[in-house]
Amino acid sequence: MFAPRVCFVDVETTGSSPARERVTEVGVVTVDRDGDALRVAEWSTLVNPGVPIPAEIQWLTGISNEMVCGAPRFDEIAPALFDRLQDAVFVAHNARFDYGFLKAEFARAGLAWRAPTLCTVRLSRLLYPDRGPHSLDAIVARFGLEGEQRHRALGDARVLWRLIQRLYERHPAAELEAAISRLLARPATPPLLAPEALDAIPHAPGVYLFYGLNAHPIYIGKSIDLRARVASHFAADHASGIDAQLSQEVRRVEWEEAAGEIGALLREAELVKTRLPAHNIALRRKASAVAFALDDAGRPQFAPAARLPLDRLHEFHGPFGSRAAARRFLVELAAEHGLCLKTMKLEGRAAKPAAGAPCFNHQLKRCAGCCVGAESIAAHGARVRELLADWRIPRWPFGGAVALVERDAARFAEDLHVFDRWCWLGSVKTLAAAHELAATAPRDFEADTYRIARAALARTERGELERFDL
């Protein structure tokens, strides 16, 4: 077993919010390692929630108001359950749900409870990334774990214990325990941050903001798993110098959930642009982004990406992070494909094709000779345009604005991202709001949101996202 004491836990509740709803049943399977032997104990109890159980929850769990009316309240079972969970790894499916409910109930009972937590959804995703879905019903079917009473606390806790046993049968112990250790790794809480500050952060897509001494964020980031990403900043072996610095400065963490990766990317870009956090140096430099058009000779004509005319976007190539970055790209392209740096005005003055000194690449036999008249300007320009075809900004493929729908069905989350002519107009929750954005929002071309828009549209072509023409 991967820890000396492990508690496989499931709770049934009156709803989905730990702040508003209450626990109706708790089931625990405790596994203690005693030398080479394992001691297994089971415990469960109904709980009087003190509020009515909704009809749909009664239908799902089979727990009725009549069944719990004579059961103990949570504060009556809290001391015994607290002792049972003490010094144990807490294992649950969608662990944030069960852990959140128990933490809230313990707090109401005056007990401060924390535990290292292993989520079997995340473990399944880590071990079998291509074998979704990872719901408990799917896992029961996949591993042949039938025979327990589902949607009752002790039955589901037993399923989780049987799942771990099955995983030990299918994987070498070292491999499985390495995967579990990776998920259990808990960051060292930054010295100025409250110890419980990371507990409420969800395993969900979104953006996070670190604050120091004042109301201005010092760092903004995004992730498809907010909790794991925030935790990674504070790992004991800081992956980067900036992480070590953040760990010393951060006093408060805020976050916003999104329906998926696209929403997180867009919101991060917006927040960094408007809030200008001190440590987001790379993203803040996006103001220097450029694109270029080509003349007949293949000479680049540079323009700031933020000022490109929307009706002529398809004439430009890029965008690049800066003029220097674009120039480095073109110089490397020229060396690889025999282009003339002089003709492209990337080295000295443009040469006349019939005369003049050869460019530097021609001396190294890396230029086809446009600088000395061996290749015509027209032929050279045609080659440049062909080589750069994949870097050209495509024509906007629609007659107007579109809304791309990003959903996370498991969390009942949905965002509509509105784009027009590669400009992001905003993200909203309803189709009516998307139409309003399309009618009123200004169109501003930005390099980072253009790239996000292209990736998002590619996902619609693969059938991963729904699109509405507005």
C-alpha positions in Angstrom: 0.0 0.0 0.0 1.3 3.5 -0.9 0.8 4.9 2.6 0.7 3.5 6.2 -2.9 4.6 6.5 -5.4 5.2 3.7 -9.1 6.1 4.0 -11.3 5.5 1.0 -14.2 7.9 1.4 -17.5 8.7 -0.1 -20.2 11.1 1.0 -23.8 11.5 -0.1 -25.3 15.0 0.2 -28.4 17.2 -0.4 -26.8 19.0 -3.3 -23.5 20.2 -4.8 -22.5 23.3 -2.7 -20.6 22.6 0.5 -21.5 26.1 1.7 -25.3 25.6 1.3 -25.9 21.9 1.3 -25.4 19.2 3.9 -24.0 15.6 4.2 -26.6 12.8 4.4 -24.3 9.8 4.6 -20.6 9.0 5.1 -18.8 5.8 4.2 -15.2 5.0 5.0 -13.0 2.0 4.2 -9.8 2.3 6.2 -6.7 0.3 5.2 -3.8 0.2 7.7 -0.4 -1.2 6.7 0.9 -3.5 9.5 4.3 -4.8 8.3 3.5 -6.8 5.2 -0.1 -7.2 6.2 -3.1 -4.9 5.6 -5.9 -4.4 8.1 -9.2 -3.3 6.5 -12.0 -1.7 8.5 -15.4 -0.3 7.3 -17.5 2.4 8.8 -20.6 4.2 7.6 -23.5 6.2 9.0 -26.5 8.1 7.8 -26.5 11.8 8.8 -29.4 14.0 9.6 -28.7 17.0 7.4 -31.2 19.2 9.1 -32.7 20.2 5.8 -35.0 18.4 3.3 -33.4 16.1 0.7 -34.5 17.2 -2.8 -36.6 14.6 -4.7 -34.0 14.1 -7.4 -31.3 13.4 -4.8 -33.6 10.9 -3.1 -34.1 9.2 -6.4 -30.4 9.1 -7.2 -29.1 7.9 -3.8 -32.2 6.0 -2.4 -31.8 8.0 0.8 -35.1 9.5 1.9 -36.1 12.1 4.4 -37.6 9.4 6.5 -34.3 7.4 6.6 -32.3 10.3 8.0 -34.8 11.8 10.4 -33.6 9.6 13.3 -29.9 9.6 12.2 -27.2 11.6 14.2 -26.3 15.1 13.2 -22.9 15.7 11.7 -21.6 17.4 14.8 -22.5 14.2 16.8 -20.4 12.0 14.6 -17.6 14.6 13.9 -15.2 13.5 16.7 -15.3 9.8 15.8 -14.9 10.6 12.1 -12.1 13.1 12.7 -10.2 10.4 14.6 -10.8 7.9 11.8 -9.5 10.2 9.1 -6.5 11.5 11.2 -3.0 10.7 9.8 -4.5 9.1 6.7 -4.4 9.8 3.0 -7.9 10.8 2.0 -9.0 9.0 -1.3 -12.2 9.8 -3.1 -13.5 10.1 -6.6 -13.8 13.7 -7.6 -12.1 14.3 -4.3 -12.7 18.0 -4.3 -16.4 17.3 -3.8 -16.1 14.9 -0.9 -13.2 16.7 0.8 -14.9 20.1 0.5 -18.1 18.8 2.1 -16.3 17.1 5.0 -14.1 20.1 5.6 -17.1 22.4 5.6 -19.0 20.1 8.0 -16.0 19.8 10.3 -15.6 23.6 10.4 -19.3 23.9 11.5 -18.5 21.4 14.2 -15.6 23.5 15.4 -12.9 21.2 14.0 -10.0 22.3 11.7 -9.4 19.3 9.4 -6.9 18.8 6.6 -5.6 15.8 4.9 -3.4 14.8 2.0 -5.8 14.0 -0.8 -5.8 11.5 -3.7 -8.4 11.9 -6.4 -9.1 8.7 -8.3 -10.4 10.7 -11.3 -7.0 12.4 -11.6 -5.2 9.1 -11.0 -7.2 7.4 -13.8 -6.5 10.3 -16.2 -2.8 10.1 -15.4 -2.5 6.3 -15.9 -4.9 6.1 -18.8 -5.0 9.4 -20.6 -6.6 7.9 -23.7 -9.2 5.7 -22.0 -11.9 8.2 -20.9 -14.4 8.8 -19.6 -13.2 8.6 -16.0 -16.5 8.7 -14.2 -16.9 6.1 -11.5 -19.6 4.2 -13.5 -17.1 4.0 -16.4 -14.3 2.8 -14.1 -16.6 0.2 -12.6 -17.3 -1.2 -16.0 -13.7 -1.0 -17.3 -12.2 -2.8 -14.3 -15.1 -5.2 -13.6 -15.8 -3.7 -10.1 -19.5 -4.5 -10.1 -21.2 -6.0 -7.0 -21.3 -3.0 -4.7 -24.3 -0.7 -4.0 -23.7 2.4 -6.1 -24.6 5.9 -5.0 -24.5 4.8 -1.4 -21.5 6.0 0.6 -20.0 2.7 1.8 -20.7 1.0 -1.6 -18.8 3.7 -3.5 -16.0 3.7 -0.9 -15.6 -0.1 -1.4 -15.4 0.4 -5.1 -12.4 2.8 -4.7 -10.6 0.3 -2.5 -11.2 -2.4 -5.0 -10.0 -0.1 -7.8 -6.6 0.5 -6.0 -6.3 -3.3 -5.6 -6.9 -3.8 -9.3 -4.4 -1.1 -10.2 -1.7 -2.9 -8.1 -2.5 -6.0 -10.1 -2.1 -4.3 -13.4 0.9 -2.1 -12.7 4.3 -2.6 -11.1 4.1 -1.2 -7.6 6.9 1.3 -8.2 5.2 2.7 -11.2 1.8 3.0 -9.5 3.2 4.5 -6.4 5.3 7.0 -8.4 2.0 8.2 -10.1 0.3 8.4 -6.8 3.2 10.3 -5.2 3.1 12.8 -8.1 -0.6 13.5 -7.4 0.0 13.6 -3.6 2.9 16.0 -3.8 1.9 19.0 -1.7 3.7 22.3 -2.1 5.4 24.1 0.7 2.9 26.9 1.5 4.6 30.2 0.9 5.6 31.9 4.2 3.3 34.9 3.8 0.3 32.8 2.6 -2.3 31.3 4.9 -1.8 27.5 5.2 -5.4 26.8 3.9 -5.2 29.2 1.0 -4.6 26.5 -1.6 -7.3 24.1 -0.4 -10.2 25.9 -2.1 -8.5 26.2 -5.5 -10.4 23.9 -7.9 -9.0 21.3 -10.3 -10.6 23.2 -13.2 -9.5 25.4 -16.1 -9.1 29.1 -15.5 -6.8 31.9 -14.5 -5.1 32.7 -11.2 -3.7 36.0 -9.8 -1.0 36.3 -7.2 -1.0 39.4 -5.0 1.8 40.8 -2.8 1.5 43.7 -0.4 -1.0 45.8 -2.4 -4.1 45.5 -4.6 -2.1 45.1 -7.8 -1.4 41.6 -8.9 2.3 40.6 -9.2 1.7 37.6 -11.5 -1.2 36.2 -13.6 -1.2 32.7 -15.1 -3.6 30.2 -16.6 -4.0 26.5 -16.6 -6.4 23.7 -17.4 -5.9 22.6 -13.8 -5.7 25.6 -11.5 -4.9 23.8 -8.3 -2.1 21.8 -9.8 -0.6 24.8 -11.6 -0.7 27.1 -8.6 0.8 24.3 -6.4 3.6 23.8 -8.9 4.8 27.4 -8.3 5.5 26.6 -4.7 7.2 23.2 -5.0 10.1 22.7 -2.8 12.5 22.4 -5.8 11.3 25.6 -7.6 11.4 25.0 -11.3 12.6 28.5 -12.0 13.9 31.6 -10.3 10.6 33.4 -10.8 8.8 30.7 -8.8 11.2 31.1 -5.9 10.7 34.9 -6.0 6.9 34.5 -6.1 6.9 32.1 -3.2 8.6 34.8 -1.1 6.3 37.6 -2.2 2.8 36.2 -2.6 0.3 36.9 0.2 -3.0 36.2 -1.5 -4.3 34.1 -4.5 -7.4 34.7 -6.5 -8.7 32.7 -9.4 -11.5 32.6 -12.0 -12.8 29.4 -13.5 -13.4 29.0 -17.2 -15.2 26.4 -19.3 -12.0 25.3 -20.9 -8.5 26.0 -22.2 -9.6 28.6 -24.7 -11.4 30.7 -22.1 -8.4 30.5 -19.8 -6.0 31.6 -22.6 -8.2 34.6 -23.6 -8.8 35.7 -20.0 -5.1 35.5 -19.2 -4.3 37.7 -22.3 -6.9 40.2 -21.3 -5.9 40.4 -17.6 -2.1 40.7 -18.4 -2.8 43.5 -20.9 -5.1 45.5 -18.5 -3.5 44.7 -15.1 0.2 44.7 -16.1 1.5 42.4 -13.4 5.2 42.9 -12.6 6.4 39.4 -13.2 4.6 38.7 -16.5 7.4 40.2 -18.6 7.1 37.9 -21.6 3.4 38.5 -22.1 3.6 42.2 -21.4 6.0 42.5 -24.4 3.2 41.6 -26.8 2.8 45.3 -27.6 6.0 45.0 -29.7 4.4 42.4 -32.0 4.8 43.0 -35.8 3.7 41.6 -39.1 5.0 42.2 -42.6 3.7 42.4 -46.1 5.9 41.5 -49.1 6.6 43.6 -52.2 7.3 42.1 -55.7 10.9 41.3 -54.8 10.0 39.6 -51.5 11.1 42.5 -49.4 9.3 42.7 -46.0 7.4 45.8 -45.1 7.0 45.8 -41.4 4.0 47.1 -39.5 2.9 47.0 -35.8 0.5 44.1 -35.4 -1.9 46.2 -33.3 -2.3 48.7 -36.3 -2.9 46.3 -39.1 -5.9 47.2 -41.3 -8.6 44.6 -40.7 -9.6 44.6 -44.4 -6.1 43.8 -45.5 -5.0 41.3 -42.8 -4.6 38.6 -45.4 -1.8 40.6 -47.1 0.4 40.3 -44.0 2.6 37.5 -42.6 3.1 36.8 -38.9 2.6 38.0 -36.3 6.0 37.9 -34.6 6.9 39.0 -31.1 9.1 41.8 -32.3 10.7 43.2 -35.4 14.0 41.6 -34.3 12.3 38.2 -34.0 10.8 38.6 -37.5 14.2 39.6 -38.9 15.9 36.6 -37.3 13.2 34.3 -38.8 13.8 35.7 -42.3 17.6 35.5 -42.0 17.4 31.9 -41.1 14.8 31.2 -43.9 17.1 32.9 -46.4 20.1 30.8 -45.4 18.1 27.6 -45.6 16.5 28.3 -49.0 19.1 30.4 -50.9 17.3 33.7 -50.6 19.1 37.0 -51.0 19.5 39.1 -47.9 20.5 42.1 -49.9 17.5 41.9 -52.1 15.2 41.5 -49.1 16.8 44.6 -47.5 18.0 42.5 -44.6 21.7 43.3 -45.4 22.9 46.7 -46.5 21.2 48.3 -49.4 19.3 46.3 -52.0 21.5 45.4 -54.9 20.7 45.8 -58.6 20.3 42.4 -60.1 22.8 42.8 -62.9 25.6 44.3 -60.9 27.0 45.0 -57.4 28.7 43.1 -54.7 27.2 39.7 -53.7 25.4 39.4 -50.4 27.0 37.6 -47.5 25.0 34.4 -48.1 26.1 34.3 -51.7 29.8 34.3 -50.6 28.9 31.3 -48.4 27.0 29.6 -51.4 23.7 30.1 -49.5 22.2 32.5 -52.0 20.9 31.7 -55.5 22.3 34.9 -56.8 19.6 37.5 -57.1 22.2 40.1 -55.8 24.5 39.4 -58.8 21.8 38.9 -61.5 21.7 35.1 -61.4 18.1 35.1 -60.4 15.4 37.7 -61.4 13.7 39.8 -58.8 10.4 38.4 -59.9 11.5 34.8 -59.5 13.1 35.6 -56.1 9.9 37.3 -54.9 7.8 34.3 -56.0 10.1 32.0 -54.0 9.8 34.1 -50.9 6.0 34.3 -51.1 5.8 30.5 -51.6 8.1 29.8 -48.6 6.1 32.2 -46.4 2.7 30.9 -47.5 2.1 29.1 -44.2 2.9 32.3 -42.3 0.3 34.4 -44.1 -2.7 35.6 -42.1 -5.7 33.8 -43.7 -8.7 35.6 -44.9 -11.5 35.5 -42.3 -13.5 32.5 -43.5 -17.0 33.8 -42.4 -19.3 36.6 -43.5 -19.3 38.2 -40.0 -18.8 37.4 -36.3 -19.0 33.9 -34.9 -19.5 32.4 -31.4 -17.5 29.3 -30.5 -19.0 27.3 -27.7 -16.7 25.8 -25.2 -18.3 23.3 -22.7 -17.3 21.3 -19.6 -20.3 19.0 -19.1 -19.0 17.6 -15.9 -19.0 21.1 -14.3 -22.0 22.4 -16.2 -19.8 25.2 -17.5 -20.2 26.9 -20.8 -18.6 29.9 -22.5 -19.3 31.5 -25.9 -16.2 33.1 -27.3 -17.0 35.7 -30.0 -14.6 36.5 -32.8 -14.7 38.6 -36.0 -11.9 39.0 -38.5 -9.5 37.3 -36.1 -10.4 39.8 -33.3 -11.7 38.6 -30.0 -14.8 40.6 -29.0 -15.3 38.9 -25.7 -16.7 35.8 -23.9 -20.3 35.5 -22.7 -22.7 33.0 -21.3 -25.7 33.3 -23.7 -26.3 33.4 -27.4 -28.3 36.7 -27.0 -25.2 38.3 -25.3 -23.0 37.0 -28.1 -25.3 38.8 -30.7 -25.0 41.9 -28.6 -21.2 41.7 -28.6 -21.1 41.1 -32.4 -23.3 44.2 -32.9 -21.5 46.6 -30.6 -17.9 45.5 -29.6 -14.9 47.2 -31.2 -12.6 45.2 -33.4 -9.0 45.3 -32.3 -6.4 42.9 -33.8 -4.0 41.5 -31.3 -1.3 38.9 -31.9 -2.0 36.7 -29.0 -5.8 36.4 -29.4 -5.3 35.9 -33.2 -3.3 32.8 -32.4 -5.9 31.6 -29.9 -8.7 32.2 -32.5 -6.9 30.1 -35.2 -6.4 27.2 -32.8 -10.1 27.5 -31.6 -11.4 27.5 -35.2 -9.2 24.4 -36.0 -11.1 22.7 -33.1 -14.4 23.5 -34.7 -13.3 21.9 -37.9 -12.5 18.7 -36.0 -15.9 18.8 -34.4 -14.7 19.5 -30.9 -16.4 22.9 -30.6 -19.8 24.1 -31.8 -20.0 27.3 -33.9 -22.8 29.8 -34.3 -22.8 32.5 -37.1 -23.9 35.8 -35.6 
